[in-house]
């Protein structure tokens, strides 16, 4: 979102839009992993083109949420550390969440 000010009315409109976007983000959100780990996010931190490609390369059998939860945290963290610019899964999710929030606010 560019903030090119053409007068106070334009500034007020842009601030109102930002406030509405921020209000929609208030509270807790459940965001699917593929929506967080977008191709553009992954391109910036890994060699993977998609979250599916990343999970296939991991060697973990992931066919359900239960499968994913059963992956030992240390093994998942090791895979992420060796194949992305992050030290572990949680750090990657936090960065992806921040990128998602910026996009939702219109900053990207």
C-alpha positions in Angstrom: 0.0 0.0 0.0 1.5 3.3 -1.0 0.9 6.4 1.1 0.8 9.1 -1.5 -0.9 12.1 0.2 -2.9 14.3 -2.0 -4.7 16.1 0.8 -6.2 15.5 4.2 -9.3 13.7 2.7 -7.0 11.2 0.9 -5.0 10.6 4.1 -8.2 10.1 6.1 -9.5 7.5 3.5 -6.2 5.6 3.6 -6.1 5.6 7.4 -9.7 4.4 7.6 -8.9 1.6 5.2 -5.9 0.6 7.3 -8.1 0.7 10.5 -10.7 -1.6 8.9 -8.0 -4.1 7.8 -6.5 -4.1 11.3 -9.9 -4.6 12.9 -10.5 -7.7 10.7 -7.2 -9.1 12.1 -8.2 -8.6 15.7 -8.5 -11.8 17.7 -7.3 -15.3 17.0 -7.1 -16.7 13.5 -6.7 -20.2 12.2 -4.8 -20.0 9.0 -4.1 -23.1 6.9 -0.3 -23.8 6.5 -0.5 -23.5 2.7 -2.0 -20.0 3.1 0.9 -19.1 5.3 3.7 -20.8 3.5 3.0 -19.3 0.1 5.1 -19.9 -3.0 6.5 -16.4 -2.7 7.4 -16.9 1.0 9.0 -20.2 0.3 11.0 -18.8 -2.6 12.5 -16.2 -0.2 13.7 -18.8 2.4 14.1 -22.1 0.6 14.5 -24.0 -2.6 10.9 -25.2 -2.6 8.2 -23.9 -4.9 5.3 -25.0 -2.7 4.5 -26.3 0.7 3.5 -29.7 -0.8 6.9 -29.9 -2.5 8.6 -29.1 0.8 6.6 -31.7 2.7 7.3 -34.3 0.0 11.0 -33.6 0.2 10.9 -34.0 4.0 10.3 -37.7 3.8 7.7 -37.5 6.5 4.4 -39.3 5.8 1.8 -36.4 6.0 -1.7 -37.4 4.9 -3.6 -35.8 7.8 -3.3 -33.4 10.6 -2.6 -36.4 12.9 0.3 -37.5 10.7 1.8 -34.0 11.0 1.3 -33.8 14.7 3.1 -37.2 15.1 6.3 -35.9 13.5 8.9 -35.6 16.3 9.6 -31.8 16.8 13.3 -32.3 16.7 13.2 -34.1 13.3 10.9 -31.4 11.8 13.2 -28.6 13.2 16.2 -30.4 11.8 14.6 -30.6 8.3 13.6 -26.9 8.4 17.1 -25.8 9.6 18.8 -27.8 6.8 16.4 -26.8 4.0 15.4 -23.2 4.8 16.8 -20.0 6.3 15.1 -20.7 9.6 16.4 -22.4 12.7 13.2 -24.4 13.1 9.5 -24.9 12.4 8.2 -22.4 15.0 10.5 -19.6 13.7 9.4 -20.3 10.1 5.7 -20.1 11.1 6.3 -16.9 13.0 8.0 -15.3 10.0 5.2 -16.6 7.7 2.6 -15.2 10.1 4.2 -11.8 10.1 4.3 -11.8 6.3 0.7 -12.9 6.1 -0.3 -10.0 8.5 1.6 -7.4 6.4 -0.2 -8.7 3.3 -3.6 -8.5 5.0 -2.9 -5.0 6.1 -2.0 -4.0 2.5 1.7 -3.4 3.1 2.7 -6.1 0.5 
